[in-house]
Amino acid sequence: MVVDYPQVPVEVRAPVVRPRRLRSTPALRSMVAETGLEARRLVLPLFVREGLSEPVEIASMPGVVQHSRASLLAAAAEAAELGLGGVMLFGVPEHKDAAGSGALDPDGVLNLAITDVVGEVGDALTVMSDLCLDEFTDHGHCGLLTADGRVDNDRTLAAYGEMARAHAAAGVDMVGPSGMMDGQVAVVREALDTAEFTDVSILAYSAKYASAFFGPFREAVASSLEGDRRTYQQDPANAVEGVREALLDVEQGADLVMVKPAMGYLDVVRRVRDAVSVPVAAYNVSGEYAMVEAAARQGWIEREPAILETLLSIRRAGADVVLTYWAAEAARLLQRG
């Protein structure tokens, strides 16, 4: 159908302000970009499973594996070569118990992995460790349980302090207390300092929400979770509470604070960034990763631009550091320009 527009003289006044001028070439767009995505801002989470001789793919997280000790070293070496900021290590033990005693064992899978990776990459990467009991307990909760099945906050704190010392003795650069126990940062800081590990820093999982987007992670760590974690992880309805938690952690000695998940909580990332004077991290979690990968496999989105846009959005919201399973791939994409 052909539309005949009315022949009415219209005087079009050329706009003086043309924002599109700054979008006209790739070089110009790059020069005026407000937010950057750099490899040094990315941290790669890595899973190491006890007893493996070869890496095993995680079905719900295509492209992500449970590593053997040998393949873990190869992944860490690649991360260092790519210029990533760090790696976050998670251990998956063969045997679990109610106390999560494998977390404290110097010969346990996570403590050995820390020593292995530090020996492999030295100071080229920040080696971080997940400081939590959930991978090591047969009930799958982040702490010790009372007789009636509730998580005992204060008894758990004592275990966290010992776990922090074990990780520090193994050579870790930074511990990440992720269990959302009240007072955990203060206890971990005191435990490290009294054992003369004063240079080991703390990345506090400050605003960690009881999210539906953690599902694939539970496959990754072979979780034994019974029930849910809503009594200690945050309610997704609350943003102000996330800021309060971050401020408490800074007061207790956290060197960085984190919001987890990232994509559904970008408003919380921004609020926390505006409230604290320490670096802010955000964790681009397993469910967020899996959604993009699944949509890309169906051909519904263009995968590589979606990855970079996702990570850029987290940085734009205010995160100084992003933990993401795409860290190594994103670094390679950035190298390619």
N, C-alpha and C positions, 0 to 999 in steps of 0.2 A: 504494500500500500504506500503510495506517495502522498506525503503531507505537504500541502501548499501553505507555507507560513505567510501571514499577512504582510503585505508590503508597506509596513509602517516605518518611516525613518527613525532609527534608534541611534543615538549618539553614545558609543561605548567609550568610556573614559579609561584609558590604560591604567592598571594598578601601579602605584609607585612602589609598594612593598610586595615583593615576589619571593616568598620563602623557597620556592622551587629552584631558585638560582643556586642554592647551596646543595642541591641534589643532582646537579647536571652532569658530573663526571665521577667515576669511582674514586679518583684521588681527592677530589673536593669533599665527597661524602666521608671519606676516611679522616680527612683533616679536621672536620668539625664534629665528628662523632662524640657524643657525650659520655658514652660508656664503652669500655674496652673489655675484650675477652682474651685473656692471656693464659698460657699454659701454667705459669707460676701461681696462678690463682686457683688451680684445680687440684683436688685430692682424689686419688683412686682407692676406693674400698676393695680389699682383697680378702678372699676366704681361703683358709688352709685347713684341710681335713686330715685328721690323723689316720694313718694306715694306707693312704692312697699311694700308688706307684705312678699313676697317670692322672692328669686333670679330668674332672667329670663335669659335663655341662649341666647347668641348672635349667630345667625345662621351662620354667615360667619366666626366665630371664635370658632370652636368646643372646648368645655371645659372651655370657658371663659363666665362669666355672668355679667349682671348688678345686683348689690347687693342691698338688702334692708339694712336699717341701722343695723339691727340685724345680718344679714349674713356677712356684712362688718366687724363687730367686730370679728366674728369667723375666717374670713380669715386673719385678721391682727394678731390675737393671734397665728394662725398656722404659719404665716410668722416669728414671733418672736421666736417661739419654734424651727423652722428649722434653725435659725441662719442667716436669710437673712439680707442684709445690710439695707434695707428700703422698704417702700411702697410709690408709687406715686398715689395720690388720684385725681380722676376726678369726677365732679358732673354733674348730668343730671337732670335739673329742670323740673317741670311740666309746667311752664309758661315762655315764653321768650318775650323780647321786643327789640326794635332797639338799646337801650343803654346797654343791658345786665345787667340791674340793679340787677338781682338776684345774680350776682357775688359779690356785695357789701353788701348784706343783711346779718346781723349777724345771722339771722334765716334761711338763705338760705341753700340749701342742702349740698354744699361743706363746708361751714364754720361749720355747725353742724357735718359733718363727721370728720373734722379735730379734733374737740374737743372730739368726741366720741373715735376716734382711739388713740389719745394721752392719754386719760383716761384709755384705755384698755391696752396699751403696754408700757406706760411710756418711759423710756430711752432704752428699749430693742431693739427698731427699730428707724431708722431715718424716721420721718413722713414728707413726701414731698407733695407739692400741685402744681397742674397745674395752673399757673397764666396766664390766657388767657380768652378772652371774647367769644370765638367761641361757646362754649356749651350753652351760655346764651343769644345770640343774635338771633332774628328771621330771620336774613339774613344769619347767619352762618359764618360771617367773624370774624377775630380775633381782630377787632377794630371798632371804631365808623366810620360812613360813612358821607361823604359830601353830599350835595344836589344832586349832579350828580352821586352818587353811588361809589365814590372812597373811599378807606380807608384813614382816616385822621390821619396821624402818630402822630402829636403832641397832639391833643386832646385825642387820645388813651393813650398816655403816662400818662396823668393825671389820667385816669381811672385805669391804672395799678398800679400807686402809691397808690391809695385808696384801691385797691384790695389786695395789699401786706400788708397793715396795717390791713385789715380785717382778713387775714389769720394768721398774727402774733398774733393778739388779740385772735384768736381761739386756739392758742397754737402750730402752726406749727414749725417744726425745720428748714425746708428748702423750699424756694419757687422756682418754675421753670418757669420763664417768657419764654413763648414759641411762642409768636406772631410774632417774627421777625420784630418788629418796631425798627427803628434806635434810639439809645440812651436809650433803655428800661432798661438796667442794671443800668445805672447811676441814672435814675429816681427812680427805685425801691430801690436802695441802700440808696439814700437820704431820701426817704419816710420812710424807716425802721429806719434809724439812728435818724432822727429828732423826731420820735415817741418813741425813746429809746428802739427800738427792735434791738439793735446792735448785738445780738448773733444769730439772724436769718440769715442763710446763703443763698446764691443764686447759684442755678444750672442753668446756662444760656444755653438755646437752641441756641447755637451760629451758627452752620452750619445746618440749617433745610431746606431741599430741597423740592421743589414743586414736590412731588413724586406721582407716580401712586400706590405706595404700601401703601398708607394711607386709601384705600377704606373701608376695614372692620371696621376700627376705627370710620368712620362716622356713621356706623350702631350702634356701641357701645355707642356713645354719642348722638344718635338721631339728627344728624346734619341737619340744615336747610340751608346748603350752597347753595347760588345762584352764579353761575359763578365759578371762580377758584381763586387761591391765588398767581398767578405767579408774581404779581407786588410787593410782599413783601417777599415771600419765595424764596430761591435761585434756580438758573438755574442748573439742573443736569449736565450741561456741564462744570461747573466751580469748580475747586479744589482750586486754589490759593485764590479765593474769600472766600472760607470756612476758610482758615487760617487767612485771614485778619479779618473776622468777629470775630473769636475766640480771636485774639489779642486785638481787640477793646473792647470786653467784659471783658477780664482780666484787661485792663487799667481802665475800668469803675467800677471795684470792684467785678467781678464774682469770686466765690470761687471754682467752677468747671465749665467746659465748656462741651458742648455735640454736638455730630454729630448725625443727624437723617435724614434718616434711617441709618442702620448699614451695612447690607450685601452687598448692591450695592455700598457702599461708604467706603470700608475698606481702600482704598488709602488715603481718606481724614482723616480718623481716625489716620492713621500713620503720615500724614503730621502735623496734629494738635498736636499729642503727641510730635513730635519732636520740635514743635515751642513754646509750652507754658510750664510754670513751675507750673501749678496747675493740679489737677487730671482731667482726661478726661473720660467722659461717652459716651456711644453710646446706641441708642435706637433700639432694635430689634423689628421692628414695626409690625403692625397687618397683613399686606399683606405678609410679610416674614413668620410669624407664620402660616398663613392660607395656604400658598403654601406647607410647609412641612406636615401639618396636612392632607391636601387633597391628597398628593402623598402617604402618609402612609396608608390612608384609602383605597386607590386603590391597596395597596400591592406593590407599585413600589419602595419604599425605606423602610429600617428598621427604625422605628420611633425613638426609644430611642437613638441609636447611632447617628442618624442624629441631634437630639436635642443637644446632648453634643458637637458634632463636630461643629455645627453652633455657639454655644456660645464660644467654645474654639477659633474658628477663629476670633471672634470679640476681644477676649482678646489678641490673638497673634498679631493682627494688632496694639495694643497699648492701648486699652480701659482699664482703671482701674476699671470702674464700668459699668455694663450692665443692662439696663432696659429691661426686657423680661417677656412675659406672661407665660413662662415656669419656672419662678424663683423657685416656690415652688416645682414643679415636679423635676427640675434639682437638687435641694438640697436633695430631697429624693433619687434620683438616686446616688448622690455622697455618701450619707450615706451608701447605699448598696454596694458601691465599684464597 
